[in-house]
Amino acid sequence: MSEASKKNTEQDQAIHEYLQSLLSEVAEDEESFAEAEAAKVELTPVIKAEVSRPHEEPEKSPSVVGLDQLVAEVPDVLTQTVAEIKTDVQPEIKTETEVELQLEPEEEVPESGVPEWAESRFQCLLFNVSGLKMAVPLVKLNSVIPWDENITETPNQTDWYLGLVQHLQNQVKVIDTALLVMPENRHKVLENNSENRLGHILLVDDYKWGLACTSIGDVIWLDKDEVKWRKNKSTRAWLSGTSLEHLCAIMDTEVFAKMLTKTD
């Protein structure tokens, strides 16, 4: 085997392992979500028990009985003491309400990671990003154009920002998708091979952004039950889910665009 062939094989293996990590990451997210739900259920009785304690204070019968016996003799003391008891009870009830309000946002956890556009059968365009197979929902894709060699470069930008391209009446900001979705240990190889991996541009977010990719593939139909959706997006928020049948990662272009806008 030649040195070049050996190098390509190693690169393909690295990309394959990365794709497998994305596929397994979805399964791990589901397990973490299930564990969090189970832990939340276990904590519920404890919270209720702590909140209900303040209601036990008015049931101190010895002090109340003693005050009733002294009503005729010391009416002012009784009035003051009862007022103090009421004052003590009211803040406790208010505290209970506050605790319940704090718990409500935690209970509003989505049951699934299925986006609205995937509730019914949907179409995706397959595309390749430096060997990584990905898919973008057609409802989130504005257009696809060939790579433009006349792209206008802008100075003092990040490595993943490639420049501007004119499409219709829009100035589209083009980014190097691979540098944002591939692991950092692959960046050096990607930067040295930029000429051979930029073939098309996917236009998204109302033509604001162009996602440079190596090539585009077929349009496929998917059902929500055929996709492993992510529930936890604390990392790789752009990853909506994965299709095991097509071995591809489904991109959330809205999250991806927001990520780009924040760093723009």
Residue pairs with C-beta under 8 A, 6 or more apart in sequence:
1 9
11 131
11 189
12 131
14 186
15 130
15 131
15 132
15 186
18 132
18 182
18 183
18 186
19 132
19 133
19 247
19 249
22 236
22 239
22 242
22 249
23 228
23 242
23 244
23 247
25 230
25 236
25 239
26 228
26 229
26 230
26 239
26 241
26 242
27 228
29 113
29 230
29 231
29 232
30 228
30 231
32 232
33 109
33 231
33 232
36 109
37 109
40 106
40 107
47 99
47 103
51 96
51 99
51 100
54 89
54 92
54 93
54 95
54 96
55 92
57 88
57 89
57 92
58 85
58 89
67 77
67 78
67 81
67 82
68 78
70 77
70 78
71 78
110 231
112 229
112 231
113 229
113 230
113 231
113 233
113 240
113 241
114 224
114 229
115 240
115 252
117 137
117 139
117 140
118 137
118 222
118 224
118 227
118 229
119 224
121 221
121 222
121 223
122 137
122 138
122 139
122 221
122 222
122 224
123 137
123 138
123 139
123 219
123 220
123 221
123 222
124 135
124 136
124 137
124 138
124 219
124 220
124 222
124 250
125 135
125 136
125 138
125 141
125 144
125 202
125 216
125 217
125 218
125 219
126 133
126 134
126 135
126 216
126 217
126 218
126 219
126 220
126 246
126 248
127 134
127 135
127 136
127 200
127 202
127 213
127 214
127 215
127 216
127 217
128 134
128 213
128 214
128 215
128 216
128 217
129 177
129 178
129 181
129 182
129 213
129 214
130 178
130 182
130 186
130 190
130 193
130 197
130 214
131 214
132 178
132 181
132 182
132 249
133 217
133 246
133 247
133 248
133 249
134 181
134 213
134 248
134 249
134 250
134 251
135 220
135 222
135 243
135 246
135 248
135 249
135 250
135 251
136 202
136 204
136 211
136 250
136 251
136 253
137 250
137 253
138 219
140 204
140 253
140 254
141 202
141 203
141 204
141 253
142 203
142 204
142 205
142 206
142 207
143 167
143 203
143 207
144 200
144 201
144 202
144 203
144 216
145 165
145 167
145 200
145 201
145 203
145 210
146 199
146 200
146 201
147 198
147 199
147 200
147 201
147 212
148 165
148 201
150 165
151 162
151 163
151 164
151 165
151 174
152 163
152 164
152 165
153 162
153 163
154 161
154 163
154 164
157 163
158 263
159 176
159 179
159 187
159 191
160 175
160 176
160 179
160 180
161 173
161 174
161 175
161 176
162 174
162 175
162 176
162 198
162 212
163 173
163 174
164 171
164 172
164 173
164 174
165 171
165 172
165 174
165 201
165 210
166 172
167 203
167 207
167 210
168 207
170 207
170 208
172 201
172 203
172 207
172 208
172 209
172 210
173 208
173 209
173 210
173 260
173 264
174 201
174 209
174 210
174 211
174 212
175 209
175 210
175 211
175 212
175 260
176 190
176 194
176 198
176 212
177 211
177 212
177 213
178 186
178 190
178 197
178 212
179 187
179 190
179 191
180 238
180 256
180 259
181 238
181 249
181 251
182 190
190 197
197 214
198 212
198 213
198 214
199 213
199 214
199 215
199 216
200 212
200 213
200 214
200 215
200 216
201 210
201 211
201 212
201 213
202 210
202 211
202 213
202 216
203 209
203 210
204 210
204 211
204 253
204 256
204 257
205 253
205 254
205 257
208 257
209 256
209 257
209 260
211 253
211 256
220 246
222 243
226 243
226 245
227 240
227 241
227 242
227 243
227 250
228 241
228 242
228 243
228 244
229 240
229 241
230 239
230 240
230 241
233 239
233 255
237 252
237 255
237 259
238 251
238 252
238 255
238 256
238 259
239 249
239 250
239 251
239 252
240 250
240 251
240 252
241 250
242 248
242 249
242 250
243 250
